[in-house]
Amino acid sequence: MEPGLRARRGLTPPGRPGTRPPRPLQTPDEPGTARRRSPHPPEEHPVSTDTRSASPTRLTPSELGRLLADGRGPRLIDVRTPAEFKTSHIAGSYNVPLNLLREHRAELANHLDEEVVLICRSGGRAALAEEALAGAGLPNLRVLEGGITAWDSAGQSLEYGEPHWDLERQVRLVAGSIVLATGIAGIFVPGLHLVGTFVGGGLVFAAITNTCGMGMMLSKLPYNRGPRTSIQDVVASLKGRS
């Protein structure tokens, strides 16, 4: 029978000896079948190595105390106001007020080539200073956990000067006085008590954002400025230790 006639009738030629008939193609949806490997490799997503978004590394008072005792102490930068710094500070620390640090962060970063520990009263301003210096490209930053308050509570030594109200205590005094005064005056002047509500809202905002506008304004008062600190004096002090 001719090949064309066999094809029309659905007949196939017999297989050759020693050969196996071809297996039908299977789809991945059929049970018991292996999924075929895609000819295109899976897309690889590179792992980000940027650490700026991470929270700053904290250093406890006991850890910093051991480093200083072993003579391996890092550079200590105190970002409180000059008056606060004069009242009490850790021996060997440098006073660079937060507003000065923010303004000259790039210049400071060029002279801080070793590990730096940032210090304030309780850690809030030091965290802001860490963000500013990290933005200037300085990676080796740490923040003293709990600030001077935790350092003193842990029994670590401080150098003391003239007594001075710290900035956070001043904020509590001013905010409390405004709320008290407007609350009493509101008895006689309707609506005046809303000023206290505004102050309360500002304190809530300060807690959420970890900033304090009232504290920034109070830091500019002559009472808090103390001896004027210039960036030239700070850089000269940093170079003197290098």
N, C-alpha and C positions, 0 to 999 in steps of 0.2 A: 504493500500500500504506500502511496506517495506521502512525503512529509506533510505537505499542505493539507491533504485529506485527513491525516491523523490529527492535526491541530484543530481542524474544524469539528471533528467528532469528540474532542476532549481527551484523546489518547496521548500518552507520553511515551517516549522511547524508554526501554528498560535501562536501569542504571548500570554503570560499569562495575565489574567485579572489584571488591575491596573498597568501594566508596560508600559514604553514608548520604542519605538524602538531606538536603539543606534544611536547617531548623527555621521555623517561622519566626519573624521578628516579634518581640514582646515589648509591650509598652510598660513604663514604670507604674502604671495604675493597676496592672494585673497582679494578683496576690502571688507571692512566692517568687517574684522576679527581682533582680538586682537593679537598682537605679543606675542609669548610665551617667558617667562622669561628664560634666559639662566641658566643652573644649575651651571655655574661657575661665581662667582662674578667678577665684573670689576676690573681690576688691578689698584691699588692705587699707585700714585706716591708721595713719601714723599716730603714735602716742604722743600727746602734748607734753612737753617738758617745761612749759612756762609755769613758774611757781608763784608769780605775783598775786594771783587770786587767792592763794592759800593764806590762812590766818598766820599772823606773825609767830615765830617760835618764842615760847615763853621760857624764862629762866627763873627758877625759884630763888628766894633769898639764900637758902642753904647751899644751893649749887653755886651761886655767885660768890658766896663767902668762902667756899672751898677753893675756887679758882684764884681768888685774891690771896688766900693764905699760902697757896702753892707758888705764888709768884707768876702765875699764868693769867693774870687778870686781863680782861679785854679793855678796850677803850670805853669809858663811862661818860655818857652824854646826858646831862640833866636838863630837861626842857621846861622846867618851871620858871617862874618869874625870878629876876635877880633878888628881890626881897625874900622870896620863899627860899631860894638857894642859900642866902646869907644866914637864914635862921637855922637851918640844919641841912647837911648833905653828906654823902658818902665820901670818905677821904679819897683823893685822887680823881674825882669826877670833874668834868668841865661843864660850865653853865652856858647853854645855848638855848635861849628862850624860843618857844615854839614859833612865834611869828618871825623871828630872825632866821630860824632854820628853814622855814618854808620859803622865805624870800631869797635865800642864798644856798639852796639845797645842792645845786650843781657844783658850786665852788667847794662846799663842804665835802661832797662825795669824792672830789679829787684828792683830798687830804686824809681820807679815812680808808686806809688800805688794809686794815686788820679787823678782827671781830669787834663789833660795836654793841654795847648794851644801852638801851634808851631807858631813861628813868623819869618819872614824874611822881605826883603824890600817890595816886592809886592805879595808874596804868592807862587811863583814857587818853591823856595828851601824848603819852609815849607811843601809843598805837597810831595816833595821827601823824606823829613824826616819822614812824616807820613807813607809813604809806607815802609820805613826801620823799623820803630818801630812796625808797624802792623805786619810785617813779623816776628818780635821777639815775638809776642804774646801779645802785649800791646793793649787793645781795647779802652781805654778811652781817645781818641785823638780828638782834634779839631784844626782847622787851622784858624788863624786870617785872615779874608777876606780882601784882598788888602794890607796886611802887614803894616809895619811902615808908608808907604806913605799914606794909607787910614786913619790910626790912627791919623796922624798929620793933615790931611785935615779935619777930623771931629772935630778938636779943642781939642783933648785929650792931656794931659800933657806928656812931655818927659823930660828925664834927658840928658843934653848936655855935651859934652866934647870937645876935640880938633877937629876942622873941618877936614874932610877927604872925599875924593871922594868915593862914594859907588861903588860896583863891577860892576853893570850894566852900570854906567856912564863910567867906565874905558873900558868896552867892546865896547861901542859905539865909544870911542875915538880911540882905537886901530884898530877896523875894518874900521872905516871911514878913518883913516890915511893910511892904507894899500891900500884901494880902490883909494884914491886920488893920492897917490904916484905912484902906478903902472899904473894908467890911464894917468898921465902926462908922465911918462917914456916910456909908450907904443907908444908915438908919435915917439920916436927915436929908440926904440927897438921893432920891430914887435913881436907880440904875448905875450908881457909882460902884456898886459891888461887882459889876461885870469886869472891872479892871483886874480884880483878883482872879476871875475866871480866865482872863487872857494870860495872866502870869502863870497860872497852873497849866494851861495848854502849852506855853513855852517850855516849861520844865518837862512835860511829857515828850515833847518833840526833841528836847536835848537828850533825854534818856534813849529814845529810839535811834537817833542818828549819832549818838556818842559825841555830840558837839554841844557847846554852850555859848550862845551869843552874849549872854550877860557876863559870863566869865571873861570872854575876850575883851569886852568893853572895860571891865574892871581892871584887867591887866595893864591897860594903858594909863591908869591913874598914877600920879607921882608917888603915891604910897607904895605901889607895887613895882615900880620901875627900879628903884634903888640906883646903884651906880650903873650908868649907861654902858651897855655891852655892844661893841662894834664887831663886825665880821673880821676886820683886820686883827683885832685883839684875839679873837677866837682862833683864827688861822695861825697866828704867831704862837699861841699856846700849843696847838696841835703839832706844829713843826718842832717846837722845843722838846717835846717828848720823843719825837721820831729819832 
